Amino acid sequence: MIKQSLMAASAAFAITALLAPLVIPVLRRLKAGQSIREEGPKGHQKKAGTPTMGGLIMIPAVAGVTLWFGGATKETLLALFLFIGYALVGLADDALKVVFKRNLGLTARQKLLGQLAIALVYFVFSGGKLHQLWLPWSGQWLEIGAAAGAIFMFLVMVGTTNAVNLTDGLDGLAAGVTVITALVYSILCLDAAQPALAVFAAAIAGACAGFLLFNAHPARVFMGDTGSLALGGALAALALETRTELLLVVIGGIYVAEALSVILQVASFKTTGKRIFLMSPLHHHFELKGWSEWRIVLVFWSVSAVLGVLALLIWHLSR
């Protein structure tokens, strides 16, 4: 199955790399250009008009490759459901920004309702039997009960999708981090005797790597919420299907840091009137400190790689 995973990653990379030059001109003709929020870093204003909704490029690559090399197992179908389902929520958000020129897209409530609806369908078809949590630091299982398990499952899905979405703020940042994160999950799935999921994770990594050819600085296309929410859904599915929900905090440590920076910034400002960071999410803080975009991205990629190795070490020591 290692061979199949490698072939899946290669095929997804090739398909994405071939589709991008065909899709990007179409997005330009549709005037699907990114609007830049005025309160963001001033250097981002030059990115206005860059085609967004590039996540559409990755969807057929991941879906086709997963089904071809991994088969239509219950695990892969559920994973693809979250991947495509959250992509559709993101697509609706992106379309509102592009077609109706609403820079914020869907309202926070509308987006959350869409995410919860997808999570509910997954919960029903997965059996909704998450009543134990695997503790990666001890290898033991913690009984939490069906009700708490259901709530936790929803938090994993909604939290992961939004965390990846927040990370997608610099050219190549989210795509590069996801290449690493998905590769870690592919290795983990192979070790856990879940080869079909290993293929799915490999397809995610390959598609993100192919997308990076056009998304690395200076980006020729952005993945938009279509891509970031889809990738978040994919990672949530991998965590839930492998029962590594808590280990995801380590594997996806960059996403966690980005989300936490926003939560802490808002909480601090509302309670004390002071900001912890120059701007959140975290990557904007470093931008305002004078770091170049490439420097931030490379540092975050490197940290993600270290966290990935640490997570695999924890995985092996805990089994």
KAWONOR-V115290 format. One record per pair of residues at least 6 apart in sequence whose ideal C-beta (glycine too) atoms are under 8 Angstrom apart, sorted by the first residue. I is the first residue (numbers start at 0). J is the second residue. D is the distance in Angstrom with one decimal. If there is no record, write none. Layout:
i = (I:I)
j = (J:J)
d = (D:D)
This chain:
i = (0:0:0:0:1:3:3:3:3:3:4:4:4:4:4:4:4:4:5:6:7:7:7:7:7:7:7:7:7:8:8:8:8:8:8:8:9:10:10:10:10:10:10:11:11:11:11:11:11:11:11:11:11:11:12:12:12:12:13:14:14:14:14:14:14:15:15:15:15:15:15:15:15:16:16:18:18:18:19:19:19:19:19:19:19:22:22:22:22:23:23:23:23:23:26:26:26:26:26:27:29:30:31:31:31:31:31:32:32:32:32:32:32:33:33:33:33:33:33:33:33:33:34:34:34:34:35:35:35:35:36:39:39:40:40:40:40:42:42:46:49:49:49:49:50:50:50:51:51:51:51:51:51:51:51:52:52:52:52:52:52:52:52:53:53:53:53:53:53:53:53:53:54:54:54:54:54:54:54:54:54:54:54:54:55:55:55:55:56:56:57:57:57:57:57:57:57:58:58:58:58:60:60:60:60:61:61:61:61:61:61:61:62:62:62:64:64:64:64:65:65:65:65:65:65:66:66:68:68:69:69:69:69:69:69:69:69:70:72:74:74:74:74:74:75:75:75:75:77:77:77:77:77:78:78:78:78:78:78:79:80:80:80:80:80:81:81:81:81:81:81:81:82:82:82:82:82:82:83:84:84:84:84:85:85:85:85:85:85:85:86:86:86:86:86:88:88:88:88:88:88:88:89:89:89:89:89:89:89:89:90:90:91:91:91:92:92:92:92:92:92:92:93:93:93:93:95:95:95:96:96:96:104:104:105:111:114:114:114:114:114:115:115:117:117:118:118:118:118:119:121:121:122:122:122:125:127:127:127:127:128:128:129:129:129:129:129:130:130:130:130:130:130:131:131:131:131:131:132:132:132:132:132:132:132:133:133:133:133:133:133:133:133:134:134:134:134:135:135:135:135:135:135:135:136:136:137:138:138:138:143:151:152:155:155:155:155:155:156:156:156:158:159:159:159:159:159:159:159:159:160:160:160:160:160:161:161:162:162:162:162:162:162:163:163:163:163:163:163:163:163:163:164:164:164:164:165:165:165:165:165:166:166:166:166:166:166:166:166:166:167:167:167:167:167:168:168:168:169:169:169:169:169:169:170:170:170:170:170:170:170:171:171:171:171:171:171:172:172:172:172:173:173:173:173:174:174:174:174:174:174:174:175:175:175:175:175:175:175:176:176:176:176:176:176:177:177:177:177:177:178:178:178:178:179:179:179:179:179:180:180:180:180:180:180:181:181:181:181:181:181:181:181:182:182:182:182:183:183:183:183:184:184:184:184:184:184:184:185:185:185:185:185:186:186:187:187:187:187:187:188:188:188:188:188:188:189:190:190:191:193:193:196:196:196:199:199:199:200:200:203:203:203:207:210:210:210:213:213:214:214:214:216:216:216:222:231:234:234:234:235:237:238:238:238:243:243:246:246:246:248:249:249:249:249:250:250:250:251:252:252:252:253:253:253:253:256:257:257:257:258:260:260:260:260:260:260:261:261:263:263:263:264:264:264:264:265:267:267:267:268:276:276:277:277:277:277:278:278:278:282:282:285:285:285:286:286:290)
j = (189:194:197:198:189:68:69:194:197:198:68:185:189:194:197:198:200:201:201:68:64:65:67:68:69:198:201:202:205:182:185:201:202:204:205:208:205:60:64:67:68:202:205:57:60:61:64:201:202:203:204:205:206:209:205:206:208:209:209:59:60:63:64:206:209:56:57:60:205:206:208:209:210:209:212:56:59:60:53:56:209:210:212:213:220:53:55:56:220:50:53:213:219:220:50:51:52:53:220:50:97:97:50:51:52:93:97:47:48:49:50:51:97:46:47:48:49:50:51:96:221:223:47:96:100:102:43:44:46:47:102:278:283:278:283:286:287:286:292:218:218:219:220:221:219:220:221:93:96:97:220:221:222:223:225:90:93:94:97:221:223:225:226:210:213:214:220:221:222:223:225:226:86:89:90:222:223:224:225:226:227:228:229:230:86:90:225:226:210:220:206:207:209:210:222:226:229:82:83:86:229:202:205:206:209:79:82:199:202:203:206:233:79:82:83:198:202:205:206:75:78:79:198:199:202:75:79:198:202:75:194:195:196:197:198:199:202:195:195:193:195:196:199:240:195:196:198:199:121:124:125:236:240:196:199:233:236:237:240:199:117:120:121:124:236:117:121:156:232:233:235:236:203:229:230:232:233:236:229:117:120:121:232:114:117:160:228:229:231:232:225:226:228:229:232:105:110:113:114:117:224:228:164:223:224:225:226:227:228:229:224:225:104:105:113:104:105:110:223:224:225:228:104:223:224:225:101:104:105:102:103:104:110:224:113:157:156:157:160:161:228:153:157:156:232:152:153:156:157:153:156:236:149:152:153:239:145:148:149:152:145:148:148:149:151:152:239:142:143:144:145:147:148:140:141:142:143:148:140:141:143:148:151:244:245:139:140:141:242:243:244:245:246:140:141:245:317:243:245:246:249:313:314:317:313:317:317:316:317:318:151:244:239:235:238:239:244:247:232:235:239:258:231:232:234:235:238:247:251:254:227:228:231:232:235:231:258:231:251:254:255:257:258:173:177:227:228:230:231:234:251:254:224:227:228:231:254:257:258:261:280:172:173:176:227:253:254:257:280:282:173:221:222:226:227:280:282:283:216:282:286:292:295:296:214:215:216:217:218:292:296:211:214:215:216:218:296:282:295:296:299:222:226:227:230:207:208:210:211:214:222:226:207:211:215:296:299:300:303:251:253:254:299:300:303:203:204:207:230:234:204:207:208:211:204:300:303:304:307:234:250:251:254:303:307:200:201:203:204:207:233:234:237:200:201:204:307:250:307:310:311:196:197:200:234:237:241:250:197:198:200:201:204:197:311:241:243:310:311:314:194:196:197:200:237:241:197:314:315:241:240:241:237:240:241:233:236:237:233:237:230:233:234:230:220:222:226:219:220:220:221:222:292:293:296:230:254:247:251:254:247:243:244:246:247:250:314:310:313:314:255:306:309:310:313:306:307:310:306:302:303:306:299:302:303:306:281:280:281:282:280:275:276:279:280:281:284:279:280:275:276:279:274:275:276:279:279:273:274:275:274:283:284:283:284:287:288:284:286:287:295:299:294:295:298:292:295:298)
d = (6.0:3.8:6.1:7.6:6.3:5.0:7.5:7.0:7.9:5.8:7.8:5.4:6.6:7.6:4.9:5.6:7.8:4.1:7.1:6.1:5.0:7.1:7.9:4.3:7.0:4.6:4.3:4.8:6.6:8.0:7.6:4.1:6.8:5.4:3.6:7.6:6.3:7.8:4.8:7.5:7.3:7.7:6.9:8.0:4.6:6.1:4.6:7.4:4.3:7.6:7.6:3.3:4.3:6.7:4.0:7.0:5.1:4.2:7.0:7.0:4.0:7.0:6.9:7.5:7.2:5.7:5.7:4.6:7.3:4.7:7.9:3.0:5.4:4.2:5.6:5.0:7.0:6.8:7.5:5.2:7.2:7.0:7.0:4.8:6.8:7.4:6.4:5.1:8.0:5.6:7.4:6.7:6.2:5.1:3.7:7.3:6.1:7.2:6.9:5.5:7.3:7.0:5.4:5.8:5.3:7.5:4.6:6.8:3.9:6.4:6.2:7.0:7.2:6.3:6.5:6.9:5.1:7.4:4.4:8.0:5.3:7.5:6.6:5.9:7.0:4.5:5.1:5.4:5.9:4.6:6.1:7.9:7.2:7.1:5.9:5.0:6.5:7.2:7.8:7.2:6.0:7.1:6.8:5.9:7.5:4.9:7.0:5.8:7.5:6.9:7.3:4.4:7.7:3.9:7.9:6.7:4.7:7.7:7.1:8.0:4.6:4.9:8.0:6.7:7.3:6.8:3.9:5.6:4.7:6.3:7.4:6.0:6.0:6.4:7.7:4.4:5.7:7.7:3.4:2.4:7.1:7.9:5.4:7.8:7.9:7.4:5.9:7.9:6.3:7.5:4.2:7.1:7.8:5.8:7.4:6.1:7.1:7.6:6.4:5.7:6.7:7.0:7.5:4.5:7.0:7.6:6.4:7.6:4.7:5.9:5.0:7.5:5.7:7.6:6.8:7.5:4.3:7.3:7.8:5.5:7.6:6.1:5.9:4.7:4.9:7.0:7.7:4.7:7.6:4.9:7.3:4.1:7.6:7.9:3.4:5.8:7.8:5.9:4.5:6.7:5.5:5.3:7.9:5.2:4.8:6.9:7.4:5.5:6.3:6.5:5.7:6.3:6.8:6.6:5.0:6.5:3.9:6.8:6.4:7.4:7.8:7.2:6.3:7.5:7.9:6.7:5.7:6.9:3.8:6.6:6.1:4.3:7.8:5.2:7.8:5.1:4.4:6.9:7.0:3.9:7.2:7.6:6.4:6.8:5.9:5.3:4.1:5.3:6.3:3.4:5.5:7.4:6.4:3.6:7.3:7.8:6.6:4.0:6.0:6.6:7.5:5.7:7.8:6.5:3.4:4.2:7.0:6.6:3.7:6.3:7.6:4.6:7.9:6.2:7.0:3.8:4.4:6.2:7.9:4.3:7.9:7.8:6.6:4.3:5.3:5.2:4.9:4.6:6.0:6.1:7.6:4.5:7.6:6.8:7.2:7.1:7.1:5.0:6.0:7.7:7.6:6.8:6.7:7.4:7.2:7.3:5.1:4.3:6.3:8.0:6.9:7.7:6.6:6.1:7.3:7.3:7.7:7.8:6.0:7.3:7.6:7.6:3.9:7.0:6.5:5.0:7.2:6.8:6.2:5.7:4.8:7.8:4.3:4.6:6.4:5.6:6.7:7.4:7.0:4.7:5.8:8.0:7.2:6.6:6.3:7.9:5.8:8.0:5.0:6.7:7.6:6.9:7.7:7.1:5.7:6.7:8.0:7.1:5.6:4.5:7.5:5.1:6.9:5.2:7.0:6.9:6.8:8.0:3.8:6.3:6.9:7.1:6.5:5.4:6.1:6.2:5.3:7.4:7.0:4.5:7.6:7.2:4.7:7.5:5.4:4.1:7.2:7.1:7.2:7.1:7.8:4.9:3.2:5.6:6.6:6.9:6.7:6.7:7.1:3.9:6.4:6.3:4.1:6.1:7.1:5.1:7.3:5.2:3.6:6.8:7.9:5.5:6.2:4.3:5.8:6.3:7.6:4.7:5.6:6.0:4.7:6.0:4.6:6.3:7.4:6.3:5.3:4.7:7.0:7.6:3.8:7.7:6.2:7.3:4.1:5.9:5.5:6.6:7.6:5.3:7.8:5.4:6.1:5.7:6.2:6.1:3.8:6.4:4.0:6.2:7.1:5.6:5.3:4.1:6.0:7.0:5.4:6.3:7.4:5.1:6.1:6.8:7.8:5.8:6.9:4.6:7.9:5.2:4.9:5.2:6.6:7.9:7.4:6.1:7.8:6.5:7.8:4.8:7.8:7.9:5.0:7.2:6.3:6.4:4.7:6.7:7.5:4.7:5.1:7.4:5.0:4.6:5.1:7.1:8.0:6.7:4.6:5.4:5.3:6.3:5.6:5.5:8.0:6.6:6.8:4.8:7.2:4.0:3.8:6.7:7.5:7.4:7.8:7.4:7.5:4.7:7.3:5.3:4.0:6.0:6.2:7.8:8.0:4.1:7.4:4.6:7.4:6.9:4.9:7.9:3.9:4.4:6.4:7.8:6.3:6.4:6.8:7.8:6.7:5.8:7.2:4.3:3.7:5.8:7.3:6.2:4.5:7.2:7.6:5.7:7.1:6.4:6.4:5.7:6.7:7.4:7.9:7.3:8.0:5.7:6.9:5.2:8.0:7.2:8.0:6.7:7.5:4.7:5.1:6.1:7.0:6.6:5.3:5.7:7.0:7.8:7.9:6.9:6.3:8.0:8.0:7.8:4.9:7.5:4.2:7.6:7.5:5.7:6.6:6.6:5.6:5.7:6.0:4.3:6.6:6.6:6.1:4.4:8.0:7.1:7.0:4.2:5.5:6.2:4.9:7.3:5.6:4.4:5.3:7.0:7.6:7.8:5.8:4.5:5.3:4.0:7.0:4.6:5.5:5.4:7.8:7.8:6.0:5.7:5.5:4.0:7.9:5.9:6.4:5.0:5.6:7.7:4.1:7.3:4.9:4.0:6.6:5.8:7.5:5.5:5.4:6.9:8.0:5.0:8.0:7.2:6.6:8.0)
